[in-house]
Amino acid sequence: MRNRSLLLAAVLALAAPLVGAVPAQAVVGGTESTEPYPFMGSFQPSFPRSPHPDGHGCGVMVLDPQWVLTASHCAGRNPTDAKVGVPRGWQVRIGSLDTGDGGEVAEVDHYYRLATSDDEGGFWGKDLALMHLRTPVRAEPVRIASATPPEGTPVRIMGWGMTCESSANPECFTTRLREADTEVQPASACRELADGELCIGSRDGSVASSNMDSGGPALVRDGDEWKLVGVVSGPSGENAPTLFTDVTRHVDWINGIISGTAVPPDDEIEDVSGAVTMDGCVGSVVRTPAARPEDPALLLTNGHCVEGERPAPGSALVDRPADQEVPIADRQGYPQTYARANRLVYATMTGTDIALYRLDKTYGQLAEEGARVFDLATEPVRAGEPLTMAYTSQRFHCTAEAVVPHLREGGYQQDDAIRYATTEECAPWPGTSGSALLAADGHTVVGVHNTHNRDGGQCTENNPCEVGPDGSVTAVQGRAYGQQVHQVAACLAEGSELDLSRPGCTLPK
């Protein structure tokens, strides 16, 4: 698959390997629309949360009173990257110039993606998704053009894309619809143009779609009517036109779903409840055997996942302030509920690689809100035991191939590290750090995933090495490791309080 960006804010991207860096271009060459287009709408999913003030993430077009069309990677905001399924908290605002006011608001209750990153036939040129609305809208639909527009055809593009690059700058987000008139360029004007894609915009990129314009339209004029020819997919490079999926090639797929004659079944989605999405890492809410309903809940992740400076070799961070949102996943990966991590109880990367956060909710409150909480193991993992890695979008099914006496990486050493047998079902990637390792019972956390050897290097950062009892060093590219957590429970007292002086507590002080 080509390594190119999609025109979707990177801060909204899930862990699917579709989205790269935010493109450098901004919304240029256009003006604010003076009149609304009845078929044009804003897709506003509630998770992941958009930095846009009104929750806007992508554009949509009404094809039927209960059907809108967008880009597949926009519907890829479902946590498990499913192709067909039922979303939570998705809505569209149709027929308004403003993303936060006016028009009609309707809930999305189903999505159908033409292609995903895992499709053998390829993703590019098929970046389309249909979304079904729970209730019909009154807006007049747009019709699809009858054929691919030839180069030189005048087209109109529009959307609520970012006006500058920084997602941290509120001024980069426009709430008013913008439009621009441009044309279809020859294939040579766009880099890496795939079969089924249109090259649209000015050759120098002075007129082009921008980040968060994904899913928006390319329209041609047919008499007094606008007709749809393309959907924004991604940039073709800096200072260049934009790539659009050619909608006219996929009319049969669209009509088959809308008419009900060729509707694909929902994907089977593995239960991913309990996983917590963090900034580049994963966590899980855990309780000790002695935890009470009134005790503050604890979040477990890696020591290297803490905000700010990492704990130095041979040291630990104890009782530090924290302020981090904690979305606890339901079965499909959408937030079952939210909490906040308000205190870093403990973090170390010496002996093991763990961090514990205290939440602003108790175990009893989380139980009332239906959140899944895991039990914390008190016995170590041994070689040969089955493990399930609880990532936010899927479950990896692993086996503890060996317990390594010492694991060294970038100046740190962990003891009794868990090495997994690497298989297709157990292949974690960067971003899976902190994922809970579950025992065969499915509810006891016996470890946390923390690293794998990316490049075959020896004992350097991202290239851990094993050190045997005789001092021999082994480093194998692709080998993945987790850390034991059985020693944590002995260090926790009533009220989820840390006490490193308790009998049996062996964590570094």
N, C-alpha and C positions, 0 to 999 in steps of 0.2 A: 504494500500500500504506500502511496506517495506520502511524503512527510510535508504536508501543507496544512495551513490553518483553516478553520471554519469560521464564518463570521458570526460567532457567538462569544459572549464575554467569557474570558478564561476563568474568571472568578466563579462562573456558574457551572463550569465543566465538572462532570462526574469523572469517575476513575477510568472511563473508557479511553482507549488510546487514540481517539479521533482528533482531539483538540490540541493544537500546538500553541505557539506564542500568539499574543494579540497582534493582528496585522497593524502595520504602521499607518495605513491610510485612515483618513477621517471622512465624515460626510462632507463631500465637496461638490461644487458645481450645481447645487440645487437651491431651492427656495422653499419657504413654508407654503404648504397647500392652503388655498383660500376656501375651498369647498371640500367637504368630506366625500369619500368614495364609499358607497353603501356596502360594497363587498369587502372592503379592507378592514383588517382587525389586528389587534395586539394580543399575543399569547402571553399569559401571565401566570406561570406556575409558582406555587408557594414554596416548593423545595426543589433544588437549592434556592435559597433566598437571593433575589436579584438586588444588585446595588442601585438599580434604577428606582427613583422615588415612587413609581407606581407599580413596580413589580414586572415591568415589561421585559421580555426576553427575546422574542422573535415576532415576525410578522405572520399573518395568516390571511387566506382569501376564502370567502364563502362560495362554495360550489353548489350547495343545496341547503335548504332551510336548516338541516341538522348535520351538515358536513362542512368542515373547513380543511384546506390544504396548507401544509407548511413543509419545512425541510425535515428529513429524517433525523438529523442530528439535534434538532430542537425537541422532538419527541424522545430523543435519547436521554433526556433528563430524568427518565425513570431510573431509579437507583440500580437496577440490575441489568440495564441495557437490553431489556426485553424487546422483541420485535413487535409483538402483539400483546396487549394487556389492558388492565384497568388502572388508571392513574388515581392519585389523591391530590386534591387541592389545586387542580388545573382549571383555569377559566380563560375566556377570551372576551375582549371588548370590541364590538363590531360597529362600524359606521360612524366613528367619531374622529375628529382631528386630534383629540387629546387622549393620552393613555390613561388619564386619571379621572375623566369626567365625560358624560354624555354617551350617546349610542346605546347599544344593547349589551348586557353582560350575560354570558351563558357558561354553564359548567361543562367541562369535557368529561365524558364518562367512558371513553374507549379510544385507543390509538392503534393505528395500523401502519407500520413502517415498511416501505418498499425494500429497503436494504439496510444492513448494519455493517459494522467493520468486520464481522466474522463471516460474511457471506463469501462463498467461493467465487461467485461471479463478479465480485467487486462492488465497491460502494459508490465510487464517483460516476456521475451520470445517472444515478438512481437515488439521489438524496431527496426523497419525497416521503411525506407521511400524511395520512388522512386521520382526522380526529372527529369523533362523533360527539355531538352536543346533546346533553340530557333533554333540553327543551329546544324547539325550533326558534330561529330568529326570523324577524320580518324582512330583513335586508334582502335586496335583490341580488341574486348570485351573479358571479362573473362566469362567462362561458370560455371554454378552452378553444384556442385557434385550431384550425383544421390541419395545419402543416407547419413544419419547422420554418421559421423566418429566414430568408437568405441574408447574406452579409449586406450591410448597408441599409437594412430595414430600420426605420425610425422606431424607437421604443421609449416608454416612460417607466422609470423605476421610482420606488418610494419606500419610506420606512421611518422608524424612530431610532435610527442608529446613532452611535456615539459621535460627538462632534470633535473630540480630541481623544488622546490615547489613555489617559489615567482613569482607572476605575475608582480611584480614591477621591477624584475631584468631582463634586456634584455638578459643576458647570459643564462637564462633558456629556451629561445626559439631557437630551431634549424631550419634552413632553408633547411637542407639537409635530404633527406629520410633515415630513419634507418630501419633495419630489424633484425629479430632474429629467429632462429629455436628452436622449443620447441615441446610440444606434448599435446594431449587431456588427461586431468586428469579425474579420477573417480569423480562422483558427490560429494563424501564425502570430496574431497580436497577443495571444494568451499562452503562457508557459504551461506545459503538461496538460493540455486540453484533452479530456477523455471523451470517448465515444458517448454521445448522449448529453454533452454539455454545450452551452452557448457562451460565447465570449462577448460580453456586453459592457459598454462604457467607453470613455475616451481612451485613445491609445496611450496617453501619458498619465492616465489615472486622475485627471483633473475633474472628471465626472465619473463617480463610481459609488457602489454601495459600501457600507462600512460595518464595523463591528456592531452587533445586535440588530442588523438589518436582515439576518438570516431568515429564510422562510418567506420573505417579501417577494413581490411580483416584478416581472418584466411584462409590460402590456403593449399591445399593438392596437392601432386604431382601425376599425372596420366600419366604415360609414360613420354613424353617430354612436357607435358602441365600442367600448374597450374589450379586448379579448386577451386572455392569458397565454403567454408562450413559455415563460420561464420562472423558476423559483431560485432565489439567492442561495448559493451553496458556500462559496469561499473565494478568497482572493487568488489571483494568478501571479502575484508578486507585487513588490512595491512599485508605485508609479505605473500602474498597468490596469487594464480593465478587470471586471469581476467575472467569476465563473457562475453560471446559472444552470440548473438542471432543466433540460428541454422537456417540458410537461407534455407536449404534443405526442411524444413517443410512448407515453404511458397511460393513454386514455382508456385502454381495455382494462388495465389493473384498477384504475379509479372507478370506472363504471361498474366493474364486477363487484366491488365492495359496496358502493352506494346503492346499487340495485338489489343487493343481497344474494346474487347468483354465484359469487366466487369470494366468499368471506373466509379468510384463513383462521384457524383456531388460535386461542390464546396460548402463549408460551407456558410451559410448566416452569414455575419459579420456585427454586429451593428456598426454604425458610431461612432468612438471614436475621431474624429478630435478635435484639440485644446488642448488636454492633453499634458503636458510636463513631461518627465521623468527626475527626479532629483536623487540625491544620497540617495536612500532609501525612497524617498517621491515623491510627485506629485505636479505640479503647473499648472497654466493657465495664459495666457496673458489677461489682462483686461484693459478696458478704462472707464473713467468717462464720463458722458453726455457732459461735456465741452471739452473733449480731441480733439486736432486738428491733422490733418495728419502729420504735421511737429514735433509733440511732441515725445520725446523718449517713447517707449513702456514700460509698467510696467508688471512685473510678480508677481502673488499672490500665496502664499503658507502659511504654518504654521510657527509661530515663533520658534517652536521647531525643525524645519527643517533647520535652518541656519547653515552654516559651522562654525566650531569653537565653542566657548563657548555660551551657551544659554543666553538670557536675564534673569537677576535675577528677583525674585518675586518683584513686585512693580516698575519695571524699564522698560526701552525700549532702544534698540540700534538704533542710528540715524546716517545716513550718514557715512557708513563704506565702505572700499574698498571690492570688490568682484571680482571673476573671475571664472565663472561657465558656462559651455556649456549648451545651451537651445535648445533641439530638439523639435520642435512643430509638433505634430502628424497630419497626414492626416487621411482620413476616416478609413483606415486599421490599423493605428497605426504606420506606417513608417514615418520618418521625412519628412514633407512637405518642411521645411526649417530649418535652424539653426540660432541662434543668440547667443550672450554672455551676461550674467548678469555681468555688470562691476561696479555696485554700490549697496550696501544694503541700500535702502532708509530708511527703518523702520522695526523694529521687536519688538514684545512684546508677552508675555504669561500671561499678567495681564489684566483682564477684557475681553479679547478675546485672541485668539492664531493665530496671523497673522504675515506675513512678506511680504514686498514689495521690489522687486529688479528692478533697472533700466536697460534696455537692450541697446545694442549698435546699435539698429535699431529703426527707427520711425514707428509709426502706418501706415504711407503711404507706407514705404518700405515693411512692412510685408504684406500689402494688395496686392502690386504688385507681391509678391512671393506666393500668394495664401494661406497664413497662416490664420487660424481661430482665431479671437480675440473676447472675450466675453465682454458684457456690465456689469458694476459694479452697483449693486442695491443701491438705496438710501432709501429703506423702509425695515423694519425688517421682518423676517420670523415669521409667526404665526402658532399656532397649527392647524393641519388638512391640511396644504398645501402640495401638491405633490412636491417631490424633485427628481432630477436625479443627481447621483454622477458620475462625469466625470473622471473615472479612465483611465489609459493608455491602458488597454486591454479589457475593457468592460464598460458598463453603469449599475450602480446599480439603481434600481427604488424603491425609498423610500417615506415615508410619515412622516412629522413632527408630531410626536405623542404628544409632549409637548414642551413648552419653559420653561426651568428650571431656576429658579431665580439665583441659584449659583451652580457652578460645581467646586469641589475641587479635586486636584490630585497632589501629591508629593510636597506640599508647594505652589502651584499656585491656584488661583481662577479665574474662568471666569464667567461672568454674562450673563443671558438670553441665555444660551446654548441651542442648538437644539437637542432634543432626537428623534431618529428615531424609528419607529415601526419595530422591527426586524422580517424579513421574509426571505424566500429563495431568493427573489429578492433584498434584502437589507441586505447583510452580509459582510461588509468590514473586511479586515484582516490587520495585520501589514504590512506596506508598502504602504497603501492607504492614509496615512496622507497627507494633503494638496490638496486632490482632490476637485475640485470645486463642490458646490451644486447649481444646476441650477433650476430656476423657471420653471413653466409649459410651458413658451414660448420657452424654450430650448436654449436661448442665454443670459440670465441674471444671473450673479453669485450672489446668495443671501447669500451664506455661504461657509465655507470650513470645510471639515471633519477633525477631529483632534484626536479622541481617542475612545477607547472602553474598557470596563471592562473585562480583560482577565481571571482573576482567582477568582472573587468574593470578592476580598479584598476591604477594605474601605479607600478611600482617599489617597492611596499610588500610586506610579508611576505605570502606566499601569492599575490602578484600580480606576478610578474616582468614586466619590460619589456625590449624589445630596444633597444640603442643602436647606431646605424649609425656608419660611419666619419666622417660629417659631423656627428655628435652628435644626429641626429634620434631621437626616442623613439617606440616603437610598443608598445602593450599591447593584446592581444586575448584576451577571455575564452575559456577552454577550451584555449588553446594549451599544449602540454606540451613539456618539455625534458629533455635528459640532458646529462651531462658527459663529456668526453674522458678516457681513462685511459692513452693511449699513452705519456705522459711518466713513468709510474710505474716501469716496468721498469728504466729507466736509473738509478734511484736505489736499486736493491736490489743488495746484494753477496751473497757466499756466506753460507749459513746463514740466509737470509731477513733479513739485517741491513740496516738503512736507512743509507745514506751520501749525504747531501745535497750533499757536495762532489765526488761522482763526475763525470767528464766527461759532458756531455749531460744531467745532472739539472737540470731547470728548475722543480721544485716549490718553492713558497715555503719559506724556511728559518725 
